[in-house]
Amino acid sequence: MKIQNNHIVFLVFFTLLTTLSSLSQNSLDGILYDYQVLPNNDTLLTVRNPGDWWYGLTGGINANIFYGDLIIPQNPNPFNPAADTISTNMVSFKTKTSISPWVGLMTEYKPNGSNYAIFLGLNLFDARSVQTDDVVDKTNNAHSYTFSMNYTYASLSPGFRYDLTKSLFILSSISIEYLLSSKQSVIDKYTGVRYRRVPLGPLEYRFGINLGLGYDLTFLDINRKYRAKFTPYLLFGAGTAAFTGYKSNTNQFLIRLGFQVKMGKDNSIQETLPGNPDAMFQPGDLAQLKNTKNISFTLPSNNLVAFDIRPFSNSIVSIEEDTTKSIEITGTLIPDEKTEKVEIVYNRVKPFYSPAAENTKVTKSLQTYLDEFVKTWQKDRSILIDVVGYSDNQGSFEVNEARSRERTKLAVDYLVKRGVPRLNIYDRVGGSRNTGENQFTADGRRKSRRVDISIRKSPKK
């Protein structure tokens, strides 16, 4: 039983493909951000996570490695196979490795952020081929014979996979195979024609188990709604006997080089970001984000009104039920984390987080920073301060807007009471839909309930 060099080309191909893929950076994985500037200069933000369900085509080639006893009559009796088992013309053939194709359909369920997935493959056409070495006729050395058996299965393969890295995974499955058709015969090599058709073929049903590894490559973003993946994989399979006719016991070890081309619909959130000429990021700065990974822009014109933007964190998605019904808004100062010595930094956004969704009070750290700003303003009364209050998404739209508005107002009132003129304060309500955080996660929601402070020099000075 030999494996010829051209039969392992597919193994070299798979190894090369995996190596090259591991060296490349796939910008279509993970969270994607689409920014579309609207005609009114607002910006439509779409945040997309990969969906849970994937559907596609699968196919590839099999390396069929047969082993065990393969005993076939030299002159098979097409009308009475049982008679051949007691005849004296039985020949033991030595099998060779052969290559055959297969094609089918697949579906996969992989919760976003999980390392585990389950899948189901349906192979509609799964060809197998048995080829043997020549056997010389004992009664006539001029003649030699070979045995050929070509058959086709349809198979169902449920299984699971586990991600080792972002793209590399291992997989395991079981297979239930049903024989669709078969054709087997003894061939006279001297004449080059089929000598006699063999009536007995492979078993009608076969069961197997498979282990392997694969690599996901996201290669296409379709209409900003779907993603397509190309997934090469290598599978090793073994199972029950394939052929038991004429007292044979022939089994098969399968090396399968396969691929999947699958598509899934993204889970997306769309929010409208209002134009803000006073944002820390001005048009020239924001335009540079075009080349940032996983961010795309669609511009209706050359004019782009800046808006506040913060990066999203790549976090595991988990959705929690909204149980918030109402809020109580007060203006009392509350302590939060341990405060440290603060330093005023210009032209930089500094966030101050609230400990709970319904809590809109000025935190101790925010109070300390505002006090330091007041001292700085008393030395230079031309400096300006930007105040933007935000909320997480743990309430209705009206409730979240009220929370972010109250956070902004309390910070502004605190400054005004300490003598800072209202004209030196630029305030804005950020709401819950423009926080720049992934609110599918607890950490993203925590970072969303905050007040952003930025200090800048007056351009008129």
N, C-alpha and C positions, 0 to 999 in steps of 0.2 A: 504494500500500500504506500504509494509515493504522493507527495504533494509537489507538483511541478512549480517552477519559479513564477510562471505567469499566474498561478493560482493564489499567490500571496500578495499580488499587487495591491489588492484592496486593503490589506492590512497596513502596508506602507502608506497608502493614501490616507487612511484614517489617522495614523500617527502623525503624519505631516500636517493634516488639517487641524488636529487638536493642538499641536505645538504652535502653529501660526496664530490660531485663535487666542491662545493664552497670552500671546505677546501683544495682542491688539486691544484697544479700548473701545468698548461698545457704548456709544453715546445714546442709544435708544433704550437702554435698560433703566429700571427704576422709575422715579417720579419725573414727569415731563411738565414743563411750564410753557404755555403759549400765551403771548401777549399780542392783542390786536387793538390798535388805536382806532377808536370809533370816530365818525365824522364830527361829533361834538367835542372832540379832544379828551373824552374819557377813554379809559382803557379796559378792554374785556380780558380778564385773566382766566385762563382755563388750567386747572391743576389736574393732571392725569396720573393715576396709578394703574399698573397692569391688572386686568380682570382675572377672575378665578377660573373661568372655563376657556378651554382651547379646543379647536376642531381642525382637522386637516387630513392630508394624505400621507401615506407611509409606503415605503417600498425599499428595494435593494437587491442584493444578491446573496445566495447561500453557498457556502462551501460544504458539500455533503461528504462527510467522512464515515464510511460504513465499516463495520467490524463484525466479527462472528462468522459462523458457518453459513455459506451460501452454496447450496447443493441444488443443481438443476439437471434435468435429463438432457443428454446429448440429442436424443430424438424424442422430444416430448409428444405425448399422445393427447391431441386436443379434445378427444371425446371421452377419455377415461383417465383423468390425472392420477387416480388411485393406483392404477396399474403401473405407473412409472416408479412408484416408491419401492416396488419389489423387483424392478428390472435391474439389469446389470450395466445399463448405460448411464448411470448417474455420475455427474462430473462436479467436482468441487472447484468453484471459481474463486479467484482472488480479486477483491474489489479495488477500485481506484477512486481517488477523490475527484469529484465533479462539481461544476458550477451551474447554478440555476437561478432564475429570477423569481421575485414575488412582489405583489402590490396589494394595497388595502386601504382601509380607513381607520382613523383613530380619534379618540376624544380624551381629554385630560382635565382633571379638576385639581387645581393647586391654589389654595387660599393665599392671597397676597401677603407676603412677609413670612410665610411658612417655609420650612425646609422640606416638608413632605408633600407628596402628591400621589394621587391614584389615577390610573388610566385604563382604557379598554381599547384593544386593537382587534380589528376584524380584517383578516387577510382573505381577500376574495379569490386570489389566484396565487397559490404557493406551490411552485413547481419543485420537484425532486427528480434526481436522475442517478441511476446506478449503472456504472460502467465497470467492466472487468478486464483483466489481462487475458491474453490468448491462451487457449488450452489445445494442445495438439491431439488430433484423433489417434487413439491407440491402434486402430486397425488400418489407418491410412495416413502416413506421415505428411502427405501432400496437403492434407486438410487440417485446418485449425478452427476453433470456434471461440466466440466471445458471447457474453450474455449482456443484453441491454434491457433496462427497465426504466421507463419514463412515466411518472405519475404526478397527479396534482391534488393538493389538499385545499380545503377551505378551513380556516382555523379561527378560534376565538381566544384572545389572550388578555385576561385581566391581570393587573399587576400594580406595583407601587414603585416610587422612586424617592431617593433622599439626596438632597443637595450637599455636596462636599464643599463647594465654593459657590460664588455667585452664578457660575455657568456650568461647572462640572458636576455631574451627578452619577450615582449608581442606581441600578434598577433591577428588579426581579419580577418574574411573571410565571404563570402557569399557562399551558396551551392545551386546548382541546381541538384535535384535528379530525376532520371528516374527509374520507377519500371521495373525490369527484370523478376521477377517471384514471385509467392506467393502461399501459401498453408494454408488453414484455415479450421478448423473443430471443432465440438463439440464432446467431449470425454465422454463416460459413465464410470465413475470411478468404478462402481460396477463390470462391466465386464472387464474393462481395455482395451477396444477396441474403435476405432473411431465410434461414433454413426451415424453421418451424416456429410458429407462435406458441408461447407458453401460456396455458390456460389459467394457472394460478398466479395471483398478483398480491400486492401489499394488503395488509390488514385494513379493514374499513375504518376503524377508529384507532387513534393513537393519542397518548397523553404525554406531556413533557413539562419540564421545568427549565427556566432560563435565568441566567445571571449576566450582567454586563455593565457598561458605563457609557455615558453620552455627554454631549456638550451643546448647550443652548446658545444660539446666535440670533439675536434680534436684528433683523436686517431691513425692515421696512416699516414705515409709519404711514398708515393709509388714512387720508382725509382727517387727520387729527382725531380719530375715533378708534381705530383698530391698529394693532401691531401684528406683524408676521415674524415667525421664528423659523429658522432652518436648524434642525437638530440631527447631526450625525451621531450614530451610536454603534457600538460593537457588542454583540450578544453571543453567549455560549449556551447551547442547549443540548439536553439529553432527555431520553424518555423511554417509553415502552418499545418493544420490538416492532420493526417495520415490516419484516417478511418472515413468515414461518412455514411457507409451503415446502413440500417435499422433505420434511424433517429438517429444514433449515432453521437457523436462529440468528437472523441478521438484524442488527441494530444500527442506529445512526447517531453520530455526534455532529452537531450542527454549529458552524461558525457563521453568524449572520452579520453582514455589514449593511446596516439600514440607515434610513434617513426619514425624518418627518418634516413636512412643510405645514405649519399650523398657524392659525390666526385666532386672536382673541380680542374681545371688545374691552376698551379701557373703562375703569370707573373714574368719572370726572366730576369736578366741581367748577362751576363758573361764577365769577363775581365781577362786578363792575367797579373799577377803581376810578374815583373822581380825579380830574385834572387839578394840579396844585402847583402854581407858579412859585410858591415859597418853599417847596420841598428841598431837602438837603441835597438830593441828586438833581442836577440840572440836565437839560436835554443832551448836552454833549456827553455828560457822564453816562446817562442811561443808554445812549446809542452804543456805547462800548460793550454793553451786555449782550449784544447780538452774537458775539463769538463765545459766550459762556456756555459750558456744557449743559444740555437739556433745556435750554431756553431758546425760544424762537419768537420773532416779531413779525407782524404784518402791519405795514404803515400805509395809510391812505394818501399821504403827502409827505413833503420834506419837513413839515413842522411837527414837532413832538412835544407835547406839554408834559413836564416831569411830574412824577408822583413818587411817594415814598415807597420803597421796595426793600424787603428783607428776604434773605434766602430761606427756602424751606429745608427742613431736616429730613433725611431719608430714614424714616421710622417704620416700624411694623404697624400695619393698619389694624385698628380694633375699634368697632363702632359701639358706643354706649347709648342707651336709651335716655332721652331728655326727660328728666323728672322735675325740672325747675318750674314752678308755677308762678311765683311772685318774688319781689325783692323789696328790701327796705333800704332807702338811701339816707345816709346821715353824713355829717361832716366832721366827725370826731377823729382825732389823730390816733393811730394804733401803732404799736411796736411790731416790727417784723424781724428780719435777720439782724445779727449783730452788726452795728454800724462801725465803720472805720474812718480814718481821716480821708477827707475827700479833696479832690483837686479839680478845678474847673478846666475843661478841655474844650477848645473851640472847634466848631464845624464837625462835630461827631455826635451821633445819636447815642444817648445813654438810656437804657430801659430800666424801669423800676416796677417790679412785679407785685401784684396783689395776691394775698395768700388764699383767697377763695373767690369763686365765681360771683357770688352776691355781694362781696365786700368792695365798696368803692372808696373807702376812707384813705386819706393820705398816710402812707407808711412812714415809719421812722426814718428809713434811709432816704426817701424822697424829701422829707422835711429837712434833713441835714443838708442835702444837696441844694435845695432851694435857699436855705439860709446862707450857704456859701456863695450862691449866685448873688444874693442881696448885698453881701459884703463887697463882691467884685463890682457890682453895679454902682455902689456908692462911690467907688474910685473912678469909674468910667461910665458915665450915664448915657453913653451912646450905644452900649451893647444891647443886643436883642435876644429874646429867648423864644423858642418854639415849644409848644406844649401840645401833645397829641395823646388823647386817651383812647384805649382799646378795650374790647371785651372778648371773652371766649364765646363759643357757640352753644352754651348750656342753658339757653332760654329762647323764648320767641324773638323774632326780629325786633319788636318794639322794646322788649325787656333789655336785650343786648345793647340797643342804641341808647337807652336810658342810662345803662351802666357806664358805657364809654363816655357819654356826655357828662355824667356826674363826676367821673374821674378827672376829666379835663377841667370842669368848672371849679372843683375843690382846689386843684393845684393853682389855677389862675387866681382864685380868691385869696389863697394863702400869700401869693406874691403881692397882690394889690394892698392887702392889709399891712404889709411891711413896707409900703411906700413906693413900690415899683409902678411907674405910670402904665396905664392900660395900653398906650400906644407902643410901648416897648415889648408887649407880649403878643405873639402870634399863636393863636390857639385853633385847633381843629378837632373834630370828632371823627375818630377812625372807625368806630363800629366794630363789628365782629367779622366782617367779610373782607377786610383788607389788612389783616394782621401779619401776613407774610409767614405764618406758621402752619404746620400740618396739624389741623385740629381733629384728625382721626385718632390722635394719640394723646395720652394724658400729659406728656411733656409738652406737646404742642399747645394744648389748651392752657397749661400753666404759663407758658411764655406769651400767650395771647392777652391775658388779663394784666394790663400794664399801662404805664404812662411813659411815653418817650419824651425826653428832654434834649434839646440841642441849643447851643449857645453860639452866637455869631456876632461878628463886628458889623456895625452899621455901614452900608456901602457909601453913605453920604459923608462919613467922617474923613 
